[in-house]
Amino acid sequence: GHGQHVDISKQEAAMAYMRQEVSDYVATGEVTNRANAASYHRDIAPSKDGYITIHFINDKEWETFVKLMGNPEWTKSDKFKDVPGRKENHREMMRRITEWTRLHTKLDIYASAQALHSPTGVYLTPDELLASPQYAARDFFVDITDPSGRAWRVPRGPCEFSETPFAVRRPAPRLGEHNDDMLCGQLGVSREQLTGLRRTGVV
C-alpha cells in the first residue's frame, strides 16, 4: 500500500542503445569504431523445417559456428579466415552454410548452438511458441475460461516478484460487462440514469 521513489538516469537508459558495443568491449577488449561497426554479421538461414538466425560478430563467434557445423573443410579456406574475407565472400559463405542448415531441424540446430554458446536463434511458429519448454518451465502461459465456457491460453506477466506473484484472475471483459460496476459503483451514476443512457444508446 506504499509507494516508492523511482530513480531513473537518462544516461544509463541511453546506454541500452550501446549494449552491443559495451558487451563487445567486455568480451574481447575491442573498441567499436566506424571501421569495424559494419563487421557484424546477421543472417537468416532456412532449416529442414523453418528458419534460424545466424549471428557472429568476431572471429571467436565464427569459430564457434564452424564447430557447430562440424568443422567442414570449406571453412578452412583463406577466404573465410577473417571478417573482411567473410564480408567479401558473403554470398558463397551463406550458400555453403545453408547447404548445412537445410539438413537439420531448427530446434536441433538451436539446441546444439546453446551447448556451444553460439549466438544462434530460432524462429518459432505460434504453436511452437505455446509448446516451448522454456515458457512451460516458467509457467508463462495459463489457461482461463470465459463466461461462455470457452478455454483460452494467455500469457502471464513478463516479470516474477518474490512477494507479489503475478496471476491472471479473470478473462478479458466482454463489451459492457462492467458498465454497472464502473458507472454506478465508481462514478455515482444512478440506476435510473444508467437506464436512460442505455435507452439513448450512450452505453
N, C-alpha and C positions, 0 to 999 in steps of 0.2 A: 503493500500500500504506500510505499515511499518512493519518491523519485531519486535520481542520482545525477551527478554532474557528468557531462559528456565533454571530453576534451579532444578536439579533432585538429590536427595540424594540416594546413593546406600543403605544405612542403612534403610531408610524409605521404599524403594522399596522391600527390603528383608523382611520387616515386613509383607508384604502381605502373606508370607508363614506361618506367625504366627497368622493369623486372627482368627482362631478358639480358640486358647489359650488365646488371648487377650480378645475376646468377652466373653469367659467363665469367666475370672477373673473379668471383669467389671460387669457381670450379677450376679455372685454367690460368688465372692471372692475366688474361688478355684484355686490353682496353679497347672497346669498340670505337672505331672512327669511321670516317666516310669511305675509307679504302676497303675495310673488311665488313662493313654493315650489310653489304649485299651478298655476303657469302653464305647466309642462312639458306638451308635447303629444306623446302617443304613440298611434298607432293602427295597425290592421291594415286593409289595403285589398285587395280582390280584383283580380287582373290577368286577362289573357286566358287564362292557363294555370296560375294558382296565386295566391299571396298575397305581398304585400310589407309591410314595416313602415315606417311614416312617423314621423319624429321631428324636430320643430322646436320649439326652446325659446324663441328670441328672434326679434325682427323680422328680423335678418340671415338666420337659417336659413329663416324663412318666405319671404323674398325669393328665396333660392336655390331653394327648392322651387317657387315660382311660375315662375322661369326654367326649371326642369326641365320644367314643364308647357307651356312655350311662351308664357308671359305671357298667359293667357286674360283676356278683358275683365272677367269677373265678379270677378276678384281685385282690381280697382281700386276696388271699392265700399268706402265708408267702414266698412261692417260688418266688414271683414276687415283693416283697416289697422293694428290693434294687437292685443296679447294679449287684453285684456278683450273686444274685439269678436269675436275668433275664438272665445273661450270661450263667449260669449253666443250666437253663431250657429254653434255647432259642428255641429249636425245638418245644416244647409244646406251648410256648408263641406265636410263629408265626403261628402255626396251629390254635390256637384259634382266633388270630387276623384276619387271612384270612377267617375264618368262618363268621366274621362280614363284612369284606370288600367286599366279594362276593355278599352281599345282597344289595349293594348300587352302584350307578354310580360313576365314578371317579370324575366328576365335582361336584356332591352333597357332596362327602367327602371333596373335596378341599375347597368348599365354607364354609362348617361347620368348617373346620380346620382354615380357615382365621379368622372367627368370634371369635375363641377361642385362636388365636395367637399360634396355634400348627404348628411347622415346618414340615408340610406335603405337599408334592408336587404331581404333576400330570404329566403323560406322554401324550403329545398331538400328534395326527397324523397330517400330513401336512395340511389337510383340516380344522382340528380343530384349528390349529395354525393361519391359514388365517382368520378364523371366530372369533378369540379371541376378546372379548370386550375390554381387556386392550390395545391391539395393535390398535383396532379401535379408542379408545379414544385418542390415541396419533398420529393418522393418520400415522402409521408406514408403512403400505403398500399403494402403489399408483399404479394406472393403467396407462400404457403407450401403445402407438400403434406404431408398427414398420412400415417401408415403404411399406410392403406388405398388411397392413391393419389389421394384427393380433394383438389382445389385449393381454397384459401381465400384471400380477400383480407382482410388485417387491418391495423389502424393501427400505426404505429411509435410511439415515444415522442414527447411533446409538445415536447421541448427538443433543441437541437443543441449539442453540445460540440466544440470545436475539436480537442481531444487525445484524447477518448474517444467516438468516434461511436457512436450507438445502433444496434443491429442486432437483428432478430428471428432468433434462432438455431435455433429449433425450434417446432413447433406445440404447442398446449396438451396437457398429458399426458392420456392415457386413464385410466380408472378403474383404479387399482392398478398402473399401468405402472412406477412407480419404487419399488414396495414393497421389492424385493430390495436396491436401492441404498441406500434410506433405513434400513430396519430392520437389514439385515446390515452394510452398509458404514458407516453413520453411527452407529447406535445399538448395535451389537455383538450383535444377536440372531443366534443360530446358525442354520444351515440346518435342523437338527432342530426347533428351537423354532418357526421360521417355518412348517415343515410342520404342526406341531401347531396353530398359530394359524389356519392355513387350514382345517384339519380341523374345528375347532370354530366356524368362521365369524367369527372375530375380524377377519380381514383377507380 
